[in-house]
Amino acid sequence: MEKILSLFAIALPLFLHSCSGDDMPSNLNTYEKALVGSYIEETKDSTEMFYLVLDKHKTGSIIMKNRGKIKESATLQWSATQDEIITKVKSTLTRKEIIDTTGYILQGNTLIAGEITYRRQ
């Protein structure tokens, strides 16, 4: 279970809340504003999929589905710099909390976080 949570923290994929620039809180930096949204993992294996949501209040969620059924879900708090996302993830199943920092690249609607590639929904 801890391995899954670590993967969640590194992966960061789920549904994000897309907002117009006018609705963004002033406490978001430029990088965080660009990351706000909902994401789905890009994978050739549709058996296991990650979904990530990074919302404008620096909270969000991550869901891992296996064969269409939720296997794990977690709520998170997040922040970002130019090249790192910092997450504090809490599993809804185990209640364990993990803080992680991972490198990312955002190119258009593609988010590469750690070794996982996501597409903005």
N, C-alpha and C positions, 0 to 999 in steps of 0.2 A: 504494500500500500504506500509506503514511504517513497518507493521508486516511482510510483505513478504520480504522487504529489510533486516530487522533484521534477519529473518530466513536465507536469503542468506548469510549474514555476518557470522552467526554461522555455517551454514551448509557447506558452501564452496564446493559444488559439481559441477563439470562441466568437460569440456574437457581440458586436459593439454597437453602441448607440450613435448613429450618425447625426450630427447637428450642424446647423449653419454657423458660420463664423460669428454672427451676432449673438448667438445663444451661449457662446463659450464663456465660462467663468474666467475672471481675470487672473486667477492663481495658476493657470496652465501656461507653461512656457511654449515656445514655438514648436518644439519637438513633440510635446504631449498633444498639442492641438492637431498635429498631423497624424498622430496615431489613433485618435479617437475613432471608434467604429466597431463593426462586427466582422469577424474573420472565420474562415473555414480552412482546414488543412488541405493543401494540395497533395494528393497521394494517388498512386496507381492502385493501391490496395484499399478498397472501400470497406473492408471488413471492420477496420478500426479507424475512427475519425475524431479529430479534435476540433472543437468550436471555441472561439475566444471572443469575449466582449470587453472592450476597454471604454468606459464611459467618461463623460466630461467632468464627473465629480471625483475622478481618480479612483473609482471602484470598478468592479466588473465581475466576470465569472468565466469559468472554463468548464467545458463538459467533454468527457470522452465517451463516445458511443462505440459499442461493439455489436456489429450486425444490426444496427438501428436501435439498439436498446442502451439506455444510459448505464454505463459501467461505473463511472465516477463523476462527481461534480464538485466544484469548489468555488467559493467566493474569493475575491482578491482585492487588494489595494495596490495601486501602481503609481510609478512616476518614471520619468525618462530624461535622459540627457541626449546629447547629439548621437551617441552610439551605444548606449546601454539602457536597458529597461530593468527597473528594480521592482520586484513583486513581493508582496506578503500574501501568501495563499493559505486559506483555511479550508480543509476538507469538510464537506457537509456530512460525510460518513464517519470519519475518525476524529474530527475536531482538532487534528494536529495542525500546527501552523509552521510554515516554512518561509523564510526570507531568502530571496535569490536575486542575483544580478547576472544578466546575460546580455551579450552583444546582439545588436540587431541592425538590419538594413531595411529601409522602407523605400521602395521604388514604385511610384504610382500606386496601384492597388495591391502590390505584392509586399508582404512582410516576411522577412527571413529572420527568425528568432532562434538563435542557437543553430541547431541542425534541421529545424522544421520550417517549411515554407507554407505560408498562408495566403489566401486570396480574400480581399475585402469583399463583403457581400453587398 
